[in-house]
Amino acid sequence: MPLKRQGWTDIICGHFTCPVRRFRRLEAARDRNAPRQFFWMSRKGGTWCFPERSVHIRQTSPHNTWFYYGGCRGEHVKAFRVELRGMRDDRVMGDILEIDYQKHLDYLCTHSHDPAKVEVVFKNPNSCRTFGWQEYEQNWQAIADRYGTVERKRYLVPDECQLSRDMAGACGMFWDAVDVMEVDEYVKRLEHDRLHEYGYTAGDLALTGPVDAERAVKQGLECYILNRDGSREPVHGWEDYRKALSCGKLFGMEAGEKDILRYFKQDAVPLFNEDEMQKIYSLALQAGMENEPEGSSLLDGIIHKAECFLPGERQGEAPAEEQEVLPGDVIQ
C-alpha cells in the first residue's frame, strides 16, 4: 500500500509526515545498506520512528525510548511496524502493520541484545567506519568533529544471526495477530476506540482532529467539544476552540458537516463566484420565508452551505496568526 496520508485521521497522518519524509529520502538515495524496517509510534505528545534492529538492542536511544512509554495510558500510544518496498509514481510503497505495543515490550524483555559495535556512516565526505560500543559512546563528539556529520548509525551485536531470528519471531507474532481490513474500516475503528477510551460513547459524531476543527471554525461549520462524561457542546467561536484545545478536549462533527469540510480542504476553485453564491443565498432565504414545510429541511441545508461559502456570513473567524506546530521527533 502507498505510505501516504490519505484515509488517516488528521492526528495520526500529521504525525506520519516526518517518517514519510525520511522514508522518501532513503528510497531516493537507493542505498541498499539503509534500513528498510522501522517501528513507528504515534502518541498524544508527538511521534517517534526508529530502525527495527535498534529497538532490539539494549542501551541505545531507540530501545530506551520505545520502553519509556510502557504503561503510559495518557499518551494513547499507537505502535506500528513499517517495511519499505520501494517507490512507485513518486510515492513510497510498503506495509504498515499495527502492533500490540505492550505485547511487544514483553517480547523485547527476553529478546533484546547488548551492543558490541557501532557502524557509522558520515555525510561529508561519504564514508563508513566501525567503532567499539564504549569507544563511540564516550567519544561520539570527538568522532563527529574528526570525520564530519553523522548520516546514520547501525548498532552491531555479538550474535547477528540470533538477532535476525528474534526480529523474525516478533514479525511473525505481529502477522499472526493481524486483522485484515480496508483502510476506511480501520480508520473508523481507530476513531471509535479513541472516543471510547476518552469517554464519549454516544456514537453520533465523527472524531475530528484539532487541525480539522480549526478549519471548521474558520469556515463557520458546526463543530462540537466532546466531554469525558459523554456530553457535547458546540464551538461558538475561536476562543471556545482555543480553550478546549488547551484543556486537551477532543472535537467531533456530524457526517454532513465533515463532507462540507472535506470540500474546503481540497482548496478547489468554487463552482460559483461570490456574487452568484450571494444570489443563491438570497433566493434560498426568500423560499424559506414562504414556509413550505416539505422543503424546509432541504432549504436549511442550502442556506447553511451558502453561509459557509460567503465570508460575510461566517461566524467566529479565527485571527490571522501563525499556527503552532505539533511536536514530533525522529531519531536517526
Salt bridges, closest charged atoms under 4 A:
GLU27 OE2 - ARG36 NE 3.43
ASP31 OD2 - ARG152 NH2 2.67
GLU52 OE2 - ARG81 NE 3.01
GLU75 OE1 - ARG43 NE 3.77
GLU83 OE1 - ARG81 NH1 3.13
GLU83 OE1 - ARG85 NH2 3.67
ASP90 OD1 - ARG24 NH1 3.58
ASP95 OD2 - ARG85 NE 2.78
GLU98 OE2 - LYS78 NZ 3.43
GLU98 OE1 - ARG189 NH2 2.84
ASP114 OD1 - ARG58 NH1 3.19
GLU160 OE2 - ARG53 NH2 3.00
ASP166 OD2 - HIS113 NE2 2.72
ASP193 OD1 - HIS192 ND1 3.41
GLU197 OE1 - HIS76 ND1 3.39
ASP204 OD2 - ARG232 NH1 3.14
ASP212 OD1 - LYS265 NZ 3.07
GLU214 OE2 - LYS218 NZ 3.33
GLU257 OE1 - HIS304 NE2 2.87
ASP259 OD1 - ARG262 NH1 2.74
ASP267 OD1 - ARG215 NH2 3.18
GLU317 OE2 - ARG314 NH1 3.57
GLU321 OE2 - ARG242 NH1 2.94
